[in-house]
Amino acid sequence: MKVFTTDKIRNVVLLGHGGAGKTSLVESMAYLAKITNRAGRIEDGNTISDYDSQEIKRKMSIKTSLIPIEWEDCKINILDAPGSIDFVGEVEEAVSAADSAIIVVSGKNGVETGTKRAWELCEKYHLPRMVFVTEMDIDEASFKQVVLDLQELYGKKIAPFHLPVRENGEFVGYVNVIQQRAKRWNGEGKPETMDVPDYSKENLEVCREALMESVAETSEEFMDRYFGGEEFSDDEIRQALRVNVADGSIVPVLMGSNLTNRGMFTLMVDIVKYLPGPDRLKCAGINAKSNEVFEADYDFSKPKSAYVFKTIVDPFVGKYSLIKVNSGVLKTDDVMFNHHKDAEEKIGKIYVLCGSKAEEVKELHAGDIGALSKLNKVTTTDSLSTKANPIVYIRTEIPTPYTCLRYKVKKKGEEEKASAALAKIAQEDLTLKVVNDGENHQTLVYGISEQHLEIVADMLQEKYKVEIELCKPKVAYRETIRAKSDVEYKYKKQSGGHGQYGHVKMTFEPSADMEKSYEFSQTVVGGAVPKNYFPAVEKGIEEGVKSGPLAAYPVVGIKANLYDGSYHAVDSSEMAFKTAAIQALKKGILEAKPVLLEPISEIHVLVPDENTGDAMGDLNKRRAKVMGMNPVEGGKQEIVAEIPDAELYGYGTTLRSLTGGAGTFSYSFLKYQQTPQDVMDAEIERRKSKLENDEEV
């Protein structure tokens, strides 16, 4: 692939609901641009974008793919992002490298949850956007309904640039609103001029009038001419619309059929014509040496700098760091400085990726996207620059994963192999976190959803040949007491020679500090227990609180006092007093109204207004205590509640089902509180049977 200058580049991310047609749209565009001889099909598993084996198997996009398309002397870098919220980290990475977006909507299914999510993302990052309506070859597709639904949601900025022409139910052409002309596709797929159908004339007038109002608002001169009844030329309209689209005040709506490759030619022409290139955009970082703002602005004449927006790790090919050049011109064998790692690395070869294929190029100009291989110290969201001008860019905000499962390897001895493989996958997927929970003897893996984690498990088996089992995580219960007890325990053992003797009398009562396991004191008088055995008694308490007598959970909030006992001049030892203290602790806890404490988290649930009742009902079933509700912009409600951690298992899947994928949640640990009697009894019984059968608890 040849080298393109900044003004000839368009970086466009495809967003939308899963199944709306993003990947097949890329296939159609690639076919039209002669990248392929035949458009691939998701059903056949031969598309450029979905090349990963898991994507082929599941017939869905899992990772963001980069497909550069040469069109009209320009290079359109298409970032095909997954539509499923399971892979929202991939979407955030793609958006961070894009300069504009195309929101893909199914003409058959209309505006869906993923459509709204895509719009919100564009708003968050101030991305200029277009809407492309697919599946126009299907009878049930309604372009008009999609436009009306979008206008109801987002107002007058929604502007159809084309109107469909159908004959006998077949999608045969379109009306260009700007030119007020109609075209039909001939047998070779090329457009030919035709008369505007009578049924389109009324809609054409309405759409064109709305466009003219937007054009008029771009300057006072245009406004005066508009009210004076003057007509604008096509060039004036296009120039004004270029400004409108770039600032987001107009969102063009186009349409086509991925299956028949109709509408793609116009789409690519309009991408080049209306969506801004990097040369028209701002970009800034911080000079780490001077702490001053560095206005990169995709200027090829400024010092080199780039941002690593994504990492690809393949067990066979190796590691690629995908970059966007923010300033200067990156060339083969350049030495780049990574301020985050305080390290310089020689970049070696530069590549342009097209799906799974890498093509070497000699340089990348500011604003372009490419890949560097084998940069060992570089990770996603790092910044690269020169040591003389160390530049740091704001890191992409990656969503926090809240779905948690426990994992165990299926074959003994493969723990390290699984850990290393998960670390490699986590380099690619920043929404994957592995946590070693030593206290509960479990390894936890966090992801966006249970499906996300299941796919990770499949990747481990397929790519790294290690099998893991995902299961419900253990809940970190605690044991404590609610009353005071006074106990004694005498440890006496005689087996020839020196025996063992330790005798303690102790009180146990609740302490005021639930953050600490125990507080130890002694009030022994008269030397009943010699001072040199006090540390052994405390050691016994320290060891005993690690596993309580109720259900073998850690003990918290206990005040232990040694007030009396006895010793034997020959047989007493530190070990004997430590053992006596351990047994006294168990006895003392059981006589002081022991209870289980369960962890409680504060959960924030964001749902559309219409799903609030269902979400509240489900929270109530999960023993949650709703603390309040806050209305949120965009017709949503935030529900704030306190929920037991034991009830969080499977919550994400349920919430998604209740809200059609529109609901999201986050939580953080809040406190421990007493477990209800029925829950406590069930947990004690479960643990008891596991311990008795010597099973893993």
Stockholm file with secondary structure:
# STOCKHOLM 1.0

chainA/1-697         MKVFTTDKIRNVVLLGHGGAGKTSLVESMAYLAKITNRAGRIEDGNTISDYDSQEIKRKMSIKTSLIPIEWEDCKINILDAPGSIDFVGEVEEAVSAADSAIIVVSGKNGVETGTKRAWELCEKYHLPRMVFVTEMDIDEASFKQVVLDLQELYGKKIAPFHLPVRENGEFVGYVNVIQQRAKRWNGEGKPETMDVPDYSKENLEVCREALMESVAETSEEFMDRYFGGEEFSDDEIRQALRVNVADGSIVPVLMGSNLTNRGMFTLMVDIVKYLPGPDRLKCAGINAKSNEVFEADYDFSKPKSAYVFKTIVDPFVGKYSLIKVNSGVLKTDDVMFNHHKDAEEKIGKIYVLCGSKAEEVKELHAGDIGALSKLNKVTTTDSLSTKANPIVYIRTEIPTPYTCLRYKVKKKGEEEKASAALAKIAQEDLTLKVVNDGENHQTLVYGISEQHLEIVADMLQEKYKVEIELCKPKVAYRETIRAKSDVEYKYKKQSGGHGQYGHVKMTFEPSADMEKSYEFSQTVVGGAVPKNYFPAVEKGIEEGVKSGPLAAYPVVGIKANLYDGSYHAVDSSEMAFKTAAIQALKKGILEAKPVLLEPISEIHVLVPDENTGDAMGDLNKRRAKVMGMNPVEGGKQEIVAEIPDAELYGYGTTLRSLTGGAGTFSYSFLKYQQTPQDVMDAEIERRKSKLENDEEV
#=GR chainA/1-697 SS CCCCCGGGEEEEEEEESTTSSHHHHHHHHHHHTTSCSSCCCTTTTCCSSCCSHHHHHHTSCCSCEEEEEEETTEEEEEEECCCSGGGHHHHHHHHHHCSEEEEEEETTTBSCHHHHHHHHHHHHTTCCEEEEEECTTSTTCCHHHHHHHHHHHHGGGEEESEEEEEETTEEEEEEETTTTEEEEECTTSCEEEECCCHHHHHHHHHHHHHHHHHHHTTCHHHHHHHHTTCCCCHHHHHHHHHHHHHHTSCEEEEECBTTTTBSHHHHHHHHHHHSCCGGGSCCEEEETTTCCEEECTTCTTSCCEEEEEEEEEETTTEEEEEEEEEESEEETTCEEEETTTTEEEECCCEEEEETTEEEEESEEETTCEEEEECCTTCCTTCEEECSSSCEECCCCCCCCCCEEEEEEESSTTCHHHHHHHHHHHHHHCTTCEEEEETTTTEEEEEESSHHHHHHHHHHHHHHHCCCEEEECCCCCCEEEESSCEEEEEEEEECSSSSCEEEEEEEEEEECSCTTSSEEEEECCCTTSSCGGGHHHHHHHHHHHTTSCTTTSCCBCSEEEEEEEEECCTTTBCHHHHHHHHHHHHHHHHHTSCEEEEEEEEEEEEEEEGGGHHHHHHHHHHTTCEEEEEEEETTTEEEEEEEEEGGGCTTHHHHHHHHHTTCCEEEEEEEEEEECCHHHHHHHHHHHHHHHHTTCCC
#=GC SS_cons         CCCCCGGGEEEEEEEESTTSSHHHHHHHHHHHTTSCSSCCCTTTTCCSSCCSHHHHHHTSCCSCEEEEEEETTEEEEEEECCCSGGGHHHHHHHHHHCSEEEEEEETTTBSCHHHHHHHHHHHHTTCCEEEEEECTTSTTCCHHHHHHHHHHHHGGGEEESEEEEEETTEEEEEEETTTTEEEEECTTSCEEEECCCHHHHHHHHHHHHHHHHHHHTTCHHHHHHHHTTCCCCHHHHHHHHHHHHHHTSCEEEEECBTTTTBSHHHHHHHHHHHSCCGGGSCCEEEETTTCCEEECTTCTTSCCEEEEEEEEEETTTEEEEEEEEEESEEETTCEEEETTTTEEEECCCEEEEETTEEEEESEEETTCEEEEECCTTCCTTCEEECSSSCEECCCCCCCCCCEEEEEEESSTTCHHHHHHHHHHHHHHCTTCEEEEETTTTEEEEEESSHHHHHHHHHHHHHHHCCCEEEECCCCCCEEEESSCEEEEEEEEECSSSSCEEEEEEEEEEECSCTTSSEEEEECCCTTSSCGGGHHHHHHHHHHHTTSCTTTSCCBCSEEEEEEEEECCTTTBCHHHHHHHHHHHHHHHHHTSCEEEEEEEEEEEEEEEGGGHHHHHHHHHHTTCEEEEEEEETTTEEEEEEEEEGGGCTTHHHHHHHHHTTCCEEEEEEEEEEECCHHHHHHHHHHHHHHHHTTCCC
//
